Amino acid sequence: MTTHNPDEYYNRSEVSNSDLTALKEQLYPHPQYGDREAAFYFGSIVDAIITEPTRVDFINRKVDGEPVEEEIWLHAREMQRSLRAEARHDPFLAKVLEMADTQRFMVNKAQEFDNGGFCFTLDTRCKWDWWLQAAHFGGDLKTTAAATDEEFNDAIDFFDWDRSRAWYMDIAHSDNDFIYAISKKNNRIFKKFIKRGDEIYNRGREKYEDLAYKYWCYSL
């Protein structure tokens, strides 16, 4: 069930938000609920269909040359159609789908961090699902098991999407960000807009600063 993204980004040495996630899981192991590998695989299929269609063979139902099971394929395509339908009523989403650069990666060499007055640097990286160059901000596409606004808001904290958005914003020096999430249960589209200094950004930054310091300590 594994799909391999051939992008060299994943072989780079700078610290990514995913690296912070891996460290967190080592430091604070906890039981996993549901099939995490299957969820990740499905999300990667949806991401490819929506943001990297050049990786997709739509006629033969393949991603990166690997066949996708029909049930998974049909579900992913249904979610893609739901996002397109939402764009007919959401002018901002319509602009994102029309104009954004997709899978744009950024590197910040020697990014500065401050942990209670102790300063250190890390080389960091991120890869945007959507990047709006003219506006100088971007956003993220998610698949989610959430079916209600409350469940979506809980997911932002539980899955550390707040940390990821603050991490990306600070690498890009952007003041705005957004998440669009498609429900795997009912195809509902959720959206969240984030501004530098708001509750989501501040919570996410606090999370990443703690993990970045621990990452720096372990890399000595």
The 8 nearest C-alpha neighbors of each residue, nearest first, counted from 0:
[[1, 2, 40, 37, 67, 36, 68, 41],
 [2, 0, 3, 40, 36, 37, 65, 39],
 [1, 3, 4, 0, 65, 40, 63, 62],
 [4, 2, 5, 1, 63, 65, 62, 6],
 [3, 5, 6, 2, 63, 9, 7, 54],
 [4, 6, 3, 7, 63, 9, 8, 54],
 [7, 5, 8, 4, 9, 10, 3, 102],
 [8, 6, 9, 10, 5, 11, 4, 104],
 [9, 7, 6, 10, 11, 104, 126, 5],
 [8, 10, 7, 11, 6, 5, 4, 12],
 [11, 9, 7, 8, 12, 6, 13, 5],
 [10, 12, 8, 9, 13, 7, 14, 124],
 [11, 13, 14, 10, 122, 9, 123, 124],
 [14, 12, 123, 122, 124, 11, 15, 106],
 [13, 15, 123, 124, 122, 18, 12, 16],
 [16, 14, 18, 124, 17, 125, 123, 13],
 [15, 17, 19, 18, 163, 20, 166, 14],
 [16, 18, 20, 15, 19, 21, 14, 163],
 [19, 17, 21, 15, 16, 20, 14, 22],
 [18, 20, 16, 22, 17, 21, 210, 23],
 [19, 21, 17, 23, 18, 22, 24, 16],
 [20, 22, 18, 24, 19, 23, 17, 25],
 [23, 21, 19, 25, 24, 20, 26, 18],
 [24, 22, 20, 26, 25, 21, 27, 19],
 [23, 25, 28, 21, 27, 22, 26, 20],
 [26, 24, 22, 23, 27, 28, 21, 20],
 [25, 27, 23, 24, 22, 28, 21, 213],
 [26, 28, 24, 25, 23, 29, 22, 21],
 [29, 27, 24, 25, 26, 30, 23, 31],
 [28, 30, 31, 27, 24, 25, 32, 26],
 [31, 29, 32, 28, 33, 27, 24, 35],
 [32, 30, 29, 33, 35, 34, 28, 24],
 [33, 31, 30, 34, 35, 29, 38, 36],
 [32, 34, 35, 31, 38, 37, 36, 30],
 [35, 33, 37, 36, 38, 32, 31, 39],
 [34, 36, 38, 37, 33, 39, 31, 32],
 [35, 37, 39, 38, 34, 40, 1, 0],
 [36, 38, 40, 34, 35, 39, 41, 0],
 [39, 37, 35, 41, 36, 40, 42, 34],
 [40, 38, 42, 36, 37, 41, 35, 43],
 [41, 39, 37, 43, 42, 38, 36, 44],
 [40, 42, 44, 38, 43, 39, 37, 45],
 [43, 41, 39, 45, 44, 40, 142, 46],
 [42, 44, 46, 40, 41, 45, 47, 39],
 [43, 45, 41, 47, 42, 46, 48, 40],
 [44, 46, 42, 48, 75, 47, 43, 49],
 [47, 45, 43, 49, 44, 48, 50, 42],
 [46, 48, 51, 44, 50, 45, 49, 52],
 [47, 49, 52, 45, 46, 51, 50, 44],
 [50, 48, 46, 47, 51, 45, 52, 79],
 [49, 51, 47, 46, 101, 48, 52, 128],
 [52, 50, 47, 53, 54, 48, 49, 46],
 [51, 53, 48, 55, 54, 47, 50, 49],
 [54, 52, 55, 51, 56, 47, 48, 50],
 [55, 53, 52, 63, 62, 51, 47, 56],
 [54, 56, 62, 52, 53, 57, 61, 63],
 [57, 55, 61, 58, 59, 60, 62, 54],
 [58, 56, 60, 59, 55, 61, 62, 52],
 [57, 59, 56, 60, 61, 55, 62, 66],
 [58, 60, 56, 57, 61, 66, 55, 67],
 [61, 59, 57, 58, 56, 67, 66, 72],
 [60, 62, 66, 56, 65, 64, 67, 59],
 [61, 63, 55, 64, 65, 54, 56, 66],
 [64, 62, 54, 65, 55, 61, 3, 4],
 [63, 65, 62, 61, 66, 56, 55, 54],
 [64, 66, 61, 62, 63, 67, 2, 60],
 [67, 65, 61, 60, 62, 64, 68, 59],
 [68, 66, 61, 60, 72, 69, 65, 71],
 [67, 69, 71, 70, 72, 66, 60, 73],
 [68, 70, 72, 71, 73, 67, 60, 74],
 [71, 69, 73, 72, 68, 74, 67, 75],
 [70, 72, 74, 68, 69, 73, 75, 67],
 [73, 71, 69, 75, 70, 74, 67, 68],
 [72, 74, 76, 70, 75, 71, 69, 77],
 [73, 75, 77, 71, 72, 76, 70, 78],
 [76, 74, 78, 72, 45, 77, 73, 71],
 [75, 77, 79, 73, 78, 74, 72, 80],
 [78, 76, 74, 80, 79, 75, 73, 81],
 [77, 79, 81, 75, 76, 80, 186, 74],
 [78, 80, 76, 82, 77, 81, 75, 83],
 [79, 81, 83, 77, 78, 82, 84, 76],
 [82, 80, 78, 84, 79, 83, 85, 186],
 [83, 81, 85, 79, 84, 80, 86, 78],
 [84, 82, 80, 86, 85, 81, 79, 87],
 [83, 85, 81, 86, 82, 87, 80, 88],
 [86, 84, 82, 87, 83, 88, 89, 81],
 [87, 85, 93, 89, 83, 92, 88, 84],
 [86, 88, 85, 84, 89, 93, 83, 90],
 [89, 87, 86, 85, 90, 84, 93, 92],
 [88, 90, 86, 92, 91, 87, 85, 93],
 [91, 89, 93, 92, 94, 88, 86, 87],
 [90, 92, 94, 93, 89, 95, 86, 96],
 [93, 91, 95, 86, 94, 89, 90, 96],
 [92, 94, 86, 90, 96, 91, 95, 97],
 [95, 93, 97, 91, 92, 96, 98, 90],
 [96, 94, 92, 99, 98, 97, 93, 91],
 [95, 97, 93, 94, 98, 92, 99, 86],
 [98, 96, 94, 95, 93, 99, 92, 100],
 [97, 99, 95, 94, 96, 100, 131, 93],
 [100, 98, 131, 95, 130, 129, 101, 96],
 [99, 101, 130, 129, 103, 131, 98, 102],
 [100, 102, 129, 128, 103, 50, 99, 130],
 [101, 103, 128, 127, 126, 104, 129, 100],
 [104, 102, 127, 126, 101, 100, 130, 105],
 [103, 105, 126, 125, 127, 102, 106, 124],
 [104, 106, 125, 124, 126, 107, 103, 171],
 [105, 107, 124, 123, 108, 125, 104, 170],
 [108, 106, 123, 110, 122, 170, 124, 109],
 [107, 109, 122, 110, 106, 123, 121, 13],
 [110, 108, 122, 121, 120, 111, 107, 123],
 [109, 111, 120, 121, 108, 107, 122, 112],
 [110, 112, 120, 119, 109, 121, 113, 118],
 [113, 111, 119, 118, 120, 114, 110, 208],
 [114, 112, 118, 117, 116, 115, 119, 111],
 [113, 115, 117, 116, 118, 112, 212, 208],
 [114, 116, 117, 113, 118, 112, 208, 209],
 [115, 117, 114, 113, 118, 112, 119, 212],
 [118, 116, 114, 113, 115, 119, 112, 212],
 [119, 117, 113, 112, 116, 114, 111, 120],
 [118, 120, 112, 111, 113, 117, 121, 215],
 [119, 121, 111, 109, 110, 112, 122, 118],
 [122, 120, 109, 110, 123, 111, 119, 108],
 [121, 123, 108, 109, 13, 107, 110, 14],
 [124, 122, 14, 13, 107, 106, 15, 121],
 [125, 123, 106, 15, 105, 13, 14, 107],
 [124, 126, 105, 104, 15, 167, 127, 106],
 [127, 125, 104, 103, 102, 105, 128, 124],
 [128, 126, 102, 103, 129, 104, 130, 125],
 [127, 129, 102, 101, 139, 140, 138, 50],
 [128, 130, 101, 127, 137, 138, 99, 100],
 [129, 131, 137, 100, 99, 132, 136, 127],
 [132, 130, 99, 137, 134, 136, 133, 135],
 [131, 133, 135, 134, 130, 136, 99, 100],
 [132, 134, 135, 131, 136, 130, 99, 98],
 [133, 135, 132, 131, 136, 137, 130, 173],
 [136, 134, 132, 133, 131, 173, 137, 130],
 [135, 137, 173, 131, 134, 175, 176, 130],
 [138, 136, 130, 129, 131, 176, 127, 177],
 [137, 139, 177, 176, 129, 178, 128, 127],
 [138, 140, 178, 128, 179, 129, 177, 141],
 [141, 139, 179, 180, 178, 128, 138, 142],
 [142, 140, 180, 179, 143, 181, 139, 42],
 [141, 143, 181, 180, 42, 182, 183, 140],
 [142, 144, 182, 145, 183, 181, 141, 180],
 [143, 145, 183, 182, 184, 146, 142, 151],
 [146, 144, 150, 151, 143, 147, 182, 184],
 [145, 147, 182, 184, 144, 185, 150, 187],
 [148, 146, 150, 149, 145, 151, 187, 189],
 [149, 147, 151, 150, 152, 146, 189, 145],
 [148, 150, 152, 147, 151, 153, 145, 146],
 [149, 151, 145, 153, 147, 148, 152, 154],
 [152, 150, 154, 148, 145, 153, 149, 147],
 [153, 151, 149, 155, 154, 150, 148, 156],
 [152, 154, 150, 151, 155, 156, 157, 149],
 [153, 155, 157, 151, 156, 152, 158, 150],
 [156, 154, 160, 152, 153, 157, 158, 161],
 [155, 157, 159, 154, 153, 158, 161, 160],
 [156, 158, 154, 159, 155, 153, 160, 152],
 [157, 159, 160, 154, 156, 155, 161, 153],
 [160, 158, 156, 162, 161, 157, 155, 163],
 [159, 161, 155, 163, 162, 158, 164, 156],
 [162, 160, 203, 159, 164, 163, 199, 155],
 [203, 163, 161, 159, 165, 160, 164, 207],
 [162, 164, 160, 166, 161, 165, 16, 167],
 [163, 165, 167, 161, 166, 162, 168, 160],
 [164, 166, 168, 162, 200, 204, 203, 167],
 [167, 165, 163, 164, 169, 168, 162, 170],
 [168, 166, 164, 170, 169, 165, 125, 163],
 [169, 167, 173, 165, 171, 166, 170, 172],
 [168, 170, 172, 171, 166, 167, 165, 173],
 [169, 171, 167, 168, 172, 107, 166, 124],
 [170, 172, 168, 173, 169, 167, 105, 136],
 [173, 171, 169, 168, 170, 174, 167, 135],
 [174, 172, 168, 171, 136, 175, 135, 169],
 [173, 175, 195, 194, 168, 172, 176, 136],
 [176, 174, 194, 193, 173, 136, 195, 177],
 [175, 177, 193, 138, 137, 192, 136, 194],
 [178, 176, 192, 138, 191, 193, 139, 179],
 [177, 179, 139, 191, 190, 138, 140, 180],
 [178, 180, 190, 140, 189, 141, 139, 191],
 [179, 181, 141, 189, 142, 188, 140, 190],
 [182, 180, 188, 142, 186, 187, 143, 141],
 [183, 181, 186, 143, 187, 184, 144, 185],
 [182, 184, 144, 186, 143, 185, 181, 142],
 [185, 183, 182, 144, 186, 146, 145, 187],
 [184, 186, 187, 182, 183, 146, 181, 145],
 [187, 185, 182, 181, 183, 78, 184, 81],
 [186, 188, 182, 185, 181, 189, 146, 81],
 [189, 187, 181, 180, 186, 182, 190, 82],
 [190, 188, 180, 179, 181, 187, 191, 151],
 [191, 189, 179, 178, 180, 188, 192, 177],
 [190, 192, 178, 177, 193, 179, 189, 176],
 [193, 191, 177, 176, 178, 190, 194, 175],
 [192, 194, 176, 175, 177, 191, 200, 199],
 [195, 193, 175, 197, 174, 196, 176, 200],
 [194, 196, 174, 197, 200, 175, 193, 201],
 [195, 197, 201, 200, 194, 198, 199, 174],
 [198, 196, 200, 194, 199, 195, 201, 193],
 [197, 199, 201, 200, 202, 196, 203, 193],
 [200, 198, 202, 201, 161, 197, 203, 193],
 [199, 201, 203, 165, 197, 202, 198, 195],
 [202, 200, 204, 198, 203, 199, 196, 197],
 [201, 203, 205, 199, 200, 204, 198, 206],
 [162, 204, 202, 161, 206, 200, 165, 205],
 [205, 203, 201, 207, 206, 165, 202, 162],
 [204, 206, 202, 208, 203, 207, 201, 209],
 [207, 205, 203, 204, 209, 208, 162, 202],
 [206, 208, 210, 204, 209, 205, 162, 211],
 [209, 207, 211, 205, 210, 206, 204, 212],
 [210, 208, 207, 212, 206, 211, 205, 213],
 [209, 211, 213, 207, 212, 208, 214, 19],
 [210, 212, 214, 208, 213, 209, 207, 215],
 [213, 211, 215, 210, 214, 209, 208, 216],
 [212, 214, 210, 216, 215, 211, 217, 209],
 [215, 213, 211, 217, 212, 216, 210, 218],
 [214, 216, 212, 218, 213, 217, 211, 219],
 [217, 215, 213, 214, 218, 219, 212, 211],
 [216, 218, 214, 215, 219, 213, 212, 22],
 [217, 219, 215, 216, 214, 213, 212, 121],
 [218, 217, 216, 215, 214, 213, 212, 121]]
